[in-house]
Amino acid sequence: MAEFDDHKEEGALRTIGEVARATGIKTHVLRYWEQQFPSLKPLKRSGGRRYYRAEDVVLVERINGLVNEEGYTLKGAKAALRGVPDQQTAAQEAGASDRGAGATSFLPRLKAVRDELRAALEAAA
């Protein structure tokens, strides 16, 4: 859960700026996610000022985890939040499991190429 240092109670409403500072997500990204994820609906008060509830902050962190840590697309993250597997994501995961054994056979060769490139860089320097 995001760590707020504003001395408010745990379930207090938070401004978009407070949520942005606590989560490390820029405010324009939070506003964009509000458009893309129908379930993310912070309260809006006079002048359009946004107030995030505790459950909104949890959802922001979940979306951030899916998109920025697990590598989901926004479409895939929406599907994951609904609990419905996205067809493209499911196909990618199936392909990854099929390639899993083959990918490990490339690893020693890739490491050798990396070592050769490092040696060439050192020699050039």
C-alpha positions in Angstrom: 0.0 0.0 0.0 1.2 3.5 -0.7 2.9 5.3 2.1 1.4 8.8 2.8 3.3 11.2 5.0 0.5 13.8 5.3 -0.6 12.8 8.8 -4.2 12.0 7.6 -6.1 9.0 8.8 -5.7 5.7 6.9 -9.0 6.0 5.0 -8.9 9.8 4.3 -9.5 11.2 0.9 -6.4 12.1 -1.0 -5.8 14.6 -3.7 -4.4 13.5 -7.0 -1.1 15.2 -6.1 -0.9 13.2 -2.8 -1.6 10.0 -4.6 1.0 10.8 -7.3 3.7 11.5 -4.7 2.9 8.4 -2.7 2.8 6.0 -5.7 5.4 7.7 -7.9 2.9 7.9 -10.8 2.6 11.2 -12.5 -0.7 13.1 -12.3 -1.3 13.1 -16.1 -0.9 9.3 -16.0 -3.5 9.0 -13.2 -5.9 11.2 -15.2 -5.4 9.0 -18.3 -6.0 5.8 -16.4 -9.3 7.3 -15.1 -10.3 7.5 -18.8 -9.1 4.0 -19.6 -10.3 2.1 -16.5 -14.0 2.6 -15.8 -13.6 1.3 -12.3 -11.2 4.0 -11.4 -13.5 6.9 -10.5 -12.2 9.2 -7.8 -14.6 11.7 -6.3 -14.7 15.1 -8.1 -15.6 18.2 -6.2 -16.0 21.8 -7.2 -13.7 22.9 -10.0 -13.1 19.2 -11.0 -10.7 18.6 -8.1 -10.2 14.9 -7.7 -10.2 13.1 -4.3 -9.1 9.5 -4.2 -10.6 7.1 -1.7 -8.5 4.3 -0.2 -10.0 1.8 -2.6 -9.1 4.1 -5.5 -5.5 4.1 -4.3 -5.5 0.3 -4.1 -6.8 0.1 -7.7 -4.1 2.6 -8.9 -1.4 0.4 -7.3 -2.9 -2.7 -8.9 -3.0 -1.1 -12.3 0.5 0.1 -11.9 1.6 -3.4 -10.9 0.0 -4.9 -14.0 1.2 -2.3 -16.5 4.6 -1.2 -15.2 5.8 -4.3 -13.3 4.2 -7.2 -15.0 4.3 -5.7 -18.5 0.6 -5.8 -19.4 -0.8 -3.6 -22.0 -3.7 -1.3 -20.9 -6.1 -3.7 -22.7 -4.6 -6.7 -21.0 -4.7 -4.9 -17.6 -8.4 -4.1 -18.1 -9.0 -7.8 -18.8 -7.0 -8.9 -15.8 -8.9 -6.6 -13.5 -12.2 -8.0 -14.9 -10.8 -11.5 -14.3 -11.3 -12.3 -17.9 -8.1 -13.4 -19.8 -7.3 -11.1 -22.7 -7.1 -13.2 -25.9 -3.8 -11.6 -26.9 -2.3 -12.0 -23.5 -3.4 -15.6 -23.2 -1.9 -16.3 -26.7 1.4 -14.7 -25.7 1.6 -16.7 -22.5 0.8 -19.9 -24.4 3.6 -19.1 -26.9 6.0 -18.3 -24.1 5.5 -21.6 -22.5 5.9 -23.4 -25.8 9.2 -21.5 -26.4 10.4 -21.9 -22.8 12.6 -24.9 -23.5 14.0 -23.5 -26.7 14.9 -20.2 -25.1 17.1 -21.8 -22.5 19.2 -23.4 -25.3 20.1 -19.8 -26.6 21.2 -18.6 -23.2 24.8 -20.0 -23.3 25.3 -18.5 -26.8 23.9 -15.2 -25.8 26.2 -15.0 -22.8 29.2 -15.9 -25.1 28.2 -13.1 -27.5 27.9 -10.7 -24.6 31.4 -11.6 -23.3 32.8 -11.2 -26.8 31.2 -7.7 -27.1 32.6 -6.7 -23.7 36.1 -7.8 -24.7 35.8 -5.9 -27.9 34.8 -2.7 -26.1 37.6 -3.1 -23.6 40.1 -3.6 -26.4 38.8 -0.5 -28.2 39.1 1.7 -25.1 
